[in-house]
Amino acid sequence: MVISIASGKGGTGKTTVAVSLATLAGEISGKEKRRVFYADCDVEEPDGHLFLKPEIKESTKAYTLIPKVDPDKCTLCGKCAESCRFNALLVTKKNVIVFEELCHGCGTCSIVCEEDAIVETEREIGVIDEGKAGSVDSGQIDYIAGVLNVGEVMSPPLIKMVREKVDSIVDDDKIVFIDASPGTSCPVIEAVRDTDYVVLVTEPTPFGLNDLKLAVGMVEALGLPFGIVINRYQDDEKGGELHRYVEDKNIEVLAEIPLKRSIAEIISRGGILVEEDGEMKNIFMGILDRITKHGGLLNG
């Protein structure tokens, strides 16, 4: 089963939820010898390693393909630029200019070129780290993370590579937790696509509600089952605008994580909630139980 954790905005506690779910699932599944994966697809700011503290076994450079034009073959017909919906090519009177940062590596330009003047070359965009977190006693987690190069703007190709790494591991019993980028744009869609369940993390603020609505619209458009976790929850929020929206939309609330100083202290020192707080462990066990109804997470 593949579960993605996303949020409409940054700072809601998405990674806190993701590493806690992966850690708890690792503890439970370790007894059953089932593999648990944490895939950090928040490639622009991956920070799951701050909590899981994995031992990196392998670091592989990641490349995307960009077009290279042979001026001796090119007739400057302009078909390559016309076919590029990302405006990564500009045909002038003298040559073809390639804007590498805009290229999505789709290869359309090389396909439409009737002169075979375009070949695809590699451009480094980041690295993929792989390793292990946890321990044999507490439950191990397979750790995979994409790390985008500083200044690089094209994150979807790297996210796709991280997903392909996980998907290529043949194991029908594996449990995968994908930590997606915040927001609702292309990087998030690339991370959550085709997952079995989406956990949306939000907070009871006007900005949190506004961006939650966008995130709900995204997962509904993708046709994915989902539920929400309300972080930094306070009892006086009951009956507020967030709860009215959730009730009107009939959205499943997986859990409400209270606003507590002790929780903030654990997070601030890089601790994992389910390892240090018994109440939090029970709350996250409840989340896993609710997700189980949608895909048999822990009961096969």
N, C-alpha and C positions, 0 to 999 in steps of 0.2 A: 504494500500500500504506500502511496506517495501523498504526503500531506504538506501543503505549502502554508507558510505563515507570512502574512502581508499586512500592510497598513496604508491608509490613505495619506498619511503624512509622517514625517520623521519624528522621533522622540516619543513615540507612544509606548515603547517597551516591547517592540516586536522581537528583537533579538533575545531579550530576557525570557520571553515566552518560548521562543524556538529552542534555545539551549536547555531550558528546563524540561520541555517535552521530550527532547532527544535523550537527555540524561535519565529521566524516569523510565522511558521506554527501553533504554539500554539496560537498566537495572532489572527490569521485569523480563526482558527477552533473553538476557544472559543465561538465565536458568533454563531457557528453552533452546538455547544455541541458535537463536535467530539474529541475523545481522541488522544492526541499526546504523543508518547513515545520517550525518548532518552535512548538508550541502549549502555552503554560504554563497548565494547568488547575488548578494548585495555587493557587487564587485567593486563599486566605486569607494565604498567605505566598509569593507568586511571587518567585523569586530567580534565574531563568534569565538575566535581564538583567544580573546582576552579572558573568556570565562571557561572554555573547555580545555585550554592549555594543551593542545595536541602535540604529539611528537611527530614532526614532519618527516616522512620517509622518502618523499620524492617531490621535486619541484620541476615542472615542465613548462617551457616557454610556449605561449599560445600565439598563433598567427591568424590573420585574416587575409583573404585574397584581394588584391587590387589590380586594376588593369594597367598594362604597359603597352604603349602604342609604338609600332614600328613605323617610323616616318617614311621609309622607303616603299612600304606597301600601302600606306594610308592615302586615300584619294580625297580626304576632307569632305566626304559626302554628308556627314552630320547625323547619320542614322544612330550612331552610338549615343550621342547626346540626347537625341529625341527619345530614345528608349529608356533613358535613365530617369526614373521618377524621383531620384534623390538629388538631382542637379549636380552630380559629381564630375561631370565632363563638360567642357566648353570647347567648341570648335571655332577656331579663328581662321583668318585667311592663310596663315602660315603653318599652324600646328594644332594639336589637340592637347588641352590642358586638363590634367587629372587632379581633382581636389581630393586627396587621399582621406582626409578626415570626414568627408561626407559619404564616402563609398561604403555600401553595405555588403559588398562582396557577393552579390547575387549572380554575377556572371552574365547578365543579360546583354551587356555591350559586346562581349566577345561572341555571343551567339548570333546577333544581328549583323555583325561585320562580315560583309560578303567577300572582302579582300583578305580575310584571315590576318588582319594587321594588328589584332589585339591578343595578347597572351596575358595570363594571370600570374602575378608574382606575389610572394609572401611579404606581409608586413607585421612585425611583432606588435602586439597590443597589450600583453600582460603575461601572467604566469598562472598555472594551476597547481596548488599545493595539495598533497595527499598525505594522510597520516592516520594516527590512532589517538583517541582520547579516552579518558577513563582508565579502568584497570580490569584485570581478569576477575577480581573479587567483586567489584562494584558494578561491573558491566562495561564492556568496551563499545566505543562508537567509532565507526569509520568516518573520518573527517576529510571533506573535499571542499576547497575554496578557490574561487577565482579572484585574482588581484589585478585590477586594471592598472596599466602604466599611468604615471602622473602626467596629466595634460591630455590623455587620450579621451575622446568623447564618444567613441562607439563601443558601448558596453554590451548590446544584445549578442554580438557574435561570441563573446567570451562566456556569457551566461548560457548560451546554447551549447558550448563545449562542455561546461560543467554538467549540464543536464545529460548530455550524451555520455559522459564518463560514468555517471550513476546508472543510466539506462542500459549501458552495455554490460553491466555485471549481471550475469544470469543467476537469479536466485528468487524463486517465486515467493519465498517467505520474507524477503527483505522489507524493512520499514524505513522509509526515507522522509526526512524532514527538510524542506527547502526554505531557507531564510531569504525571502525576496527583498528587492529594493523597496523603499517607501514610494508612495504615489500610485498613479494609474496609467503611466505611459508605457512605451514599448518595452523597456527593461523588465517591468513587472509582469507584463503579459507573457514575455518569453520565459520567465521563471515559473509562473503558475499554470501555464497551459497544460492541458491533459493530466492534471493532478486529480487525485481521487477526492480530495477535500481541501477547502481553504479556510484557515483560521484568520479572521480579520481582527487586528488589535486596535482598539480605539481608546479615547479618554473622554470624560464628561466635560468637555469644553466646547464653546461655539466653533472653534477651528476644527476640533476633533470630529464633531458631528458633521460639519460641512464636508470634510474630506472622507468621512465614513460613507456618506451618501454616494460620493463619486466611486469609491471602492466597491460598494454594493452593486452599483450600476455596471461596473466592469465585470465582476464575477457572474452576474446575471446574464450579461451579453455573451459570456463564454460558456454559459450553461453548466457552471460548476456548483456542486453543493457546498454550503458554507455556514459558518456560525461566527459569533463575535465574542471576543474577550474584552471586558471593560476594565481598563487598568486605572489605578489611582482613584478607586471608587470610594465615595463617602455616602453614608446612610441618607443624608439630606438630599441626595440626588434622586431618590426614589420619586417617581412621578414627574420628573423633569422632562425637558424637551427630548433628550436622548432616549429615555424610556418610552415616551409617547411615539417616537419614530419607530423604534424596534417593535412595539406592539402593533402599530398600524401596518407595518410591513410583514408582521408575523415572522420575525427573524429569531432564530434560536440563540439565546445567550448561553454560551458555554461556561462562563465563569465571571465573577466580579472580584478583581484583586484589590484589596483595600489600600487606601493611602495611609501608610505607616512608616514612621521613621526607621524602624528596624529593617524593613524591606529595602529602603534606600541605602542603608548602611551596608547591607550584604552586597548589593549591586555595585556600590561605589568601590569596593575593594576587590571586585572581580569574582565574587562568590556566586554560586548557583542556588537559587531559592529552594529547590526540592531537596538539596543536601543539607541545608542549614536551618530550615524552618519547617516544623512538623505540620503546621496549619497550611502552609503553601504546598507541601507534598500532597496533602489530602485534596486541596483545590485542583491541582494539576492531575491527580488521579481521576477526579471527576471529569475533567476535560477529555482525558483519554477514553474514559468509559462512554462518553457521549459520542465521540468520534467513532468508537467501535461499532455503534449502531449503523453507521453509514458504510462500513467496509471491512469489518472483522479485523480491526487493528491488532488486537492482542489474543483473539481466540481462533485465529486461522479461518 
